[in-house]
Amino acid sequence: FPGSWFDSTGREVIGIRTFSLVQSSIGVFGVSGVDKLLCFMIVDSLQRFCKMYMEETIRNKAFVSDLALVRSRALTPATVDPIAARLFEEPHDRFRRLFPAFAEAVMFTGQAQLIRRHISYELNFLCKLDSTMLSCALDTMNASLINDVKAHYRKPDQFPYPSSETPLLSDLTSYLSSCGLDSPFQKIYVTHEPLPELAAMMAMFTLHQLSKLAFDERMGTLV
């Protein structure tokens, strides 16, 4: 099952059955509370990450310029630049000390989102089981509002954006979250000014972490 946790032997340790047991223990409201707690913890983690990143750009004046050079020369698709490797290795060594903080933020956020995804599946299943009409009504209303928003961006002069003065959007969001109809992977957790050259930094971090992973044929993925 996607998003499950396995031990070194390939045996599933935590999966969808685990969250069914959690729901049986603390109920729907308890599971929904855990979901909201994880959401706030993700927000806190991302805010601390953004603060750390911006402080580094202010403290180290060469930080952004080095990353911009990496992006333009070493990370250009299909590049044949002979000094591309050196342009990557030198900043990589200087920024290595930041990778533990990156790993902490990325791993926690990813694992928390996977847990929220499992909780959403569990809540959605219970909603369909206990109140099919409510589940169908919320799904239809959600699809209708999304179509209205898409129509607004296609033709803003003809289709107005749903008014923020009405409680419809906020109330519907609460219902969707409680019924497991929201998507943790598509949720906006924080808003922040653009982080300078974050893409180049994440590319170096990803390449650095690849050396710690190995392909598992049984799971068909890197572990």
N, C-alpha and C positions, 0 to 999 in steps of 0.2 A: 504494500500500500504506500502511495507517495507520501513522504513526510514522516515515515516511521523511523524509529531509532533501533539500531542493531548492535550486537556486541561483536567481538573479533571473530567469532565463529559463524557469523551470519544469522544468528537467531534473533528474532524480533524481541526487543525488550519493552518498548513502549509503542503502541499502535492505536488503532481506532477502538479496540476492545478496552484499552486502559481508560479512555475518556468516557466510555459507557459506564464503567465501574465508578468513575469519579462522579458522574451525574447521578448514579444510583445512591451515592453516599451523601452528597450535599444538595441535590436537587437542581432544578432549572435555575432558580435565582442565585444559588451558590456558584454554578458554572458561569452564569452571566456576569457575576461579580468578579470572578477570576479573569474573565476576558477583559473587562474594563480595567482591572489592575494591570494586566500585561500591556494594555494600550498606553496607560500613563507611564509605565516603566520604559517602554520604547521611546516615548516622547522625551523623557528625561535623558535617556542614553544618547539620542540623536542631538539634543540640545548641548550636552556636554562635549560631544564630538565636534560639533560646529564651533563651539567656543574655543576648544583646543586648537582646531585648525586655523581659525582666524588669528589667535594669539601667536601662532608660529609664523604666519605670514607677516605679522607686524614686527616680531622679534628678529627674524632672519630676513634681511633685505634681499638676499639672493635666492630666496626660496621660490618665489613666483617666476623669476627669470630663468632659473635652472629648469623648472618644470615646463615652461613654455618652449625652451630649446629641445627638451626631450620630446614633447608633443610634435613639434614641427619637423624634427629631423629623425629621431630614433623610432617614433611610433607612427610614422607615415605609412599607409598601406602600400605594399609592394615596393618598399624603398630599396634602393641599391647603394645607399650612402655607405662608403667603406668605414667611416668613423661612427656609424650608428651605434655599434656595440659599446664603444667607449663613452659616447654621449649618454648611454643608458647606465653603464656600470658606475660612473663617477657619482651622479646624483643618487643612485641606488644606495651606495655606501654611506652617503651623508644622511639620507633620510631613513636609514635602517632603524634608527632609534624610535621612530614614530610608528613603526609597524605593529608593535604590541598593542598600542592604543587603537589602531585601526582594526586589528584582529578582534579585540574585545568588543568593539562597537558592532562590527559586521556579524560576528558569531552570535552575540546576544540578540540582535535585531532579527536575524534570520531564524533562530530557534524559537524566539517568542512569536514570530509570525506563523511558523509552522504549528505551534501549539494553538494559536488563535484560529488557524484554519481548521484544525481538528474540532475545536469547540464549536465553530460555525456549523460544521457537518452534523455534530450531535444535536445542536439546537434546532437546525433546520429539519432533521429527521423527526424530532419530537413534535415540532410545530405541525408538520404534515400529518403526523399520526394523531395528534390530539385535536387539531383544528384545521382541517383541510381547506375550508372556506376562507379562513383568515390568511393562510399561506398563499392561496391563489389570488386573493384580493390584493395583498401587499405586493406580490410579484407583478401583477398587472399594473398597479399604480406606479410602481418603480419604473417599469418599462415605458409607461406613458410619459412620465416626467423626463426620463432620459431622452425620449424622442422629441419632447418640447425643447429641451436644451440644445440638442443637435440642430433642430430646425432654426433656433435663434442664431446660432453661429453660422449657419448657411445663409440665412436671409434676415439679418437683425432688424431691418426696416419693417418687415412684415410680421415677424413673430417675436413678441417681447419675451424677455427672460422672466421666469417665474418670480413673482414678487417676494422679496425678503421680509416684507412686513407681515405676511401671513405666517402662521405657525405650521403650515403644511410641510415644508422641507425639514424643519427640525423634528417635528413629531414623527414624520415618516422615517427619518434616520434612526430614531430611537426604536421604533417598531422593527425595522429591518435588522438592526443589531441584535435585538432580543430574540428574533426568530431565525437568526443565522443566515440571513439573506444578503449580508454585506460581504465584501471581499477584503480581507486583511492585506493582500498583496497590492491592491489598488487604492488603498486609503492614504490620504495626505496626513502625515503625523505632525510635521512641523513646516513652517514657512520661514525662509531665511534668505538673506541676500546671497547672490551666487558666490560659491566658494571658489577662489581663483585656482584655475588649473586642477580642479578636483579629478577630472577624467584621467589626466596623465598620472596623477598620484595613485589613483586606484588601479591603473594599469600596471604600474610598478609593484604595487602591493600584491596584485593577483599573480604576477609572474614570480614574485618572491615566495608566495604560498604554494605554488605548484610543485616546488621541490619537496614539499612535505606530504604530497598526495601520491597515491598509487591506484592504478585501475583494477577494480574488482570485477572479474568476469561473472560471478554469480549475481551481483547487483547491477552490473552494466553501467557503472559510474565510478567516479573518482572518490576514494575514501581516505 
